[in-house]
Amino acid sequence: MSRGQATEIAATGNPVDVGDATTRYLLYGLLPGWFVPGLADWVMHRRTRIEDTAGTKESLLHSLMMAEVGLPIALTLRYEVNPLLLSVQLGGAAVHEATALWDVRTAVRSEREVKPVEQHIHSFLESLPFGGLAALMCLHSDQVKSLLRGGRDDPDAWRLVPRRRQLSPGYLAGIAAGIGACVLLPYGEELLRCRRAARARRKRAGRDGARTVRSRRHEDVNA
């Protein structure tokens, strides 16, 4: 289909700025919607008692994955998309995918049951970064081309440039509140719960070891 045909088809309906619509989808649809599967995943971890199975190691992997996607998102909300930012986003998505595989392997090798519902939730959490990044790259195809050329002839290609149109303080505050309520609080609680359970197991092991030593000494005396 030629560009002229596409324009003619678009003209038959209400005119829509595709770039503006895609930006609104990313800001008000995909990003806040991301909180839902993230919170659902935390619920599944709690139901399967992560603190008594995979424990602190898996919980730390969850924190690592949130940092891997959180940093690129934070930078994108404050700075212009350019080759540097695209490189950070692509790197974050790749590392996040590798960590997700590590996370599932850790859970499966422990006694924690990863149920089909949780696996389905994981499919959303793994695909959302790529979906968002693909839409962003379509919006900034010129910067994708610049990245492929190594940022030549662009003095701002490899430095952070503040957004020309800053997002409203209200929007940023709302996203920050969502992150706090749906990410930091639940997953912080999970990590704390795992640490407490680990300390309790170490204390029990210490008491059991002490009782074993006393029992052996008693047996030696009686012998």
N, C-alpha and C positions, 0 to 999 in steps of 0.2 A: 504494500500500500504506500502510495506516495504521500509526501507532506501535504500536497494540495488536497488529496482525497480525505486525509485525516482532518484537515481544517474544515472541509465542506461538511463532513459528518458531524463534527463538533458544533458547527454553526446551526444545525437543525434543532438543537436543544438549547437549554439555558446556558449562557457562557460561564465557564468555570475555569478559574485559575488553578491548574493542576498542581503547580508548585506550592501555592498557598494552602490548598486542600491537603496535600501530603504533609506539609509542615504542621498543620493543625492536628492531623492524625497522629503524627509522632509525638507531639507535645501533650495532647489531651486524650489520646486513645492508647497508644502502645505503651508509653512510659508509665502512666499511672496504672494501666491495666496489668503491668508487669508485677505489681505488688500482690495480685490475687494468687497466681500459682506459687509465688515465693512463700506466702503465708500458709497456703495449703500444704506445701512441702514440709514446713515446720510442724504442722499438725500431725503429719504422717510420722515424722521422726519421734514425736512425743508419744504417739500411740504405740509405736514399736519399741519404746523404751531404749532410745539410743544410749542413754547414760549407763545402761547395764550390758550393752553389747559392743558396738563399735567404739563408743565412748568419745573421749576428748579428741582423738586423732581425726575422726570423721567430722566432728563439729568444727575443728580448726580448718578443715578443707572447705567447709561451707563458708566460713569467714573469708578464706582466701578467694573463693570464686566471686563473692560479693565485691571484694576489692578489685578484682580483675575487670569486672564490668562497671563498677561504680566510678573508678577514676576516669575512664574515657567519657562516660556520661557527664560527669561533673565538668570536665574540660569543654565538652561540646556545648553545654549550657552557657558557658561564659566566654568562649572564644570562637573566632571564625574557623570554618572548615577549610583546611589547606592540606598540603602534602604531609606536614608534620602530624597534624591531628588525625588524618586518615591512617597514617602509619601506626599511631598509638591505638586507634580503634581496631584495626586489623590484627595487630599484635595481641591486644587484649582478648579479642574473640577467639583467636587460635589457642592462646594459653588457657582461656576459660574452658574450651572444649577438651583440652588435654587433662585439665584438673577434674572436669566432670567425669571423665573415664576413670581416673584415679579414685575419685570419690565412690563411684558405684562398685569398683573392684574392692575397695576397703569395706564397704557395707556388706557385700556378698560373702566375703571371706570371714566376716564376723558372724555372730549368732543372730544378727538383726535380719528380719525378713523384709525384703523389699517387695512389697505387694504390687500387683498389676496397676492399681490406682496410682501409687507413687511413681511407677515407671511412666505412666501416661503424663503425670505432672512434669516429670523430668523432660519429656519430649517438648513441652511448651518452653521450659526454662532454657533448653539448649537451642531451640529454633528462634526465639525472640531476638537474641543479639544479632543473628544473621539477617533476620527480616528487617530489623531497624537499620542496620548498617547498609543493606542493599537499597532501601528507600533513600537513605541519606546520600549515598553515592550517585543515585539517579538525580537527586536535587542538585548535586555539585559535580556534574560530569566534567566540567572544566578543570576542577581540582584533581579529579581522577586522572585526567590526561596529563596534568602537570606532574603528578606523582610518577606516572609511567615514564615521563621524560627526565625524572630525577630532580624536578623543580627548577630546571634551567630557565633563565630569563625572568625569574620571579624572586625578587629580593626578600619577600615575606614567606617564602615557601617553608622554611625550616625554623620558624619562630612562632611563638604564640601571639596572635593578634586579637585584642579584645573585640567582641562583637560590635558591629556598627549599630545594629538595632538590639539594644539590650532587652532581655526578657524582664517582665514587670516584677517588682519585689514581691507582689502578692503571689504570683505563680511560683517563684522560687521558694517562697515560704511554704506554700502548699506542698510542693514536692519534698522539701526538707521534712515537713511534718509527716508525710506519708512514709518516707524512708525511716524516720524515727519510730513510728508506730508499727510498721509492717515488716521492718528489716532489723533495725538495731535492737529494739526491745526484745522481740521473740528470739532472735538468734543469740543475743547476749545472754538471755535467760537459759537457752539451751547449753551454751558453753559453760555457764556457771553451774548448771545442774550436773553436767558431765564431770567438771572438776571436783565438785562435792562428792559425787559417787566414787570417783577414783580415790579421793582421800579416805573415804569410809572403808573402801576395800583394803587400802594399805594398812589402816589401823587394825582391821579384823585380822589381816595376815600377820601383823606384828603380835597381836594377842595370841593367835593360834600358834605362832612360832615359839613364843615364850612358854605357853602351856606344854608344848612338845618337849622343850628343853627341860622343864621342871619334871615332867613325867619320866624322861630318860634318866635324869639324875636320881629320882626316887627308885627307879628300877635297879640302877647300879648299886645304890646303898643296900637295898634288900638282897641283892645278889651276894 
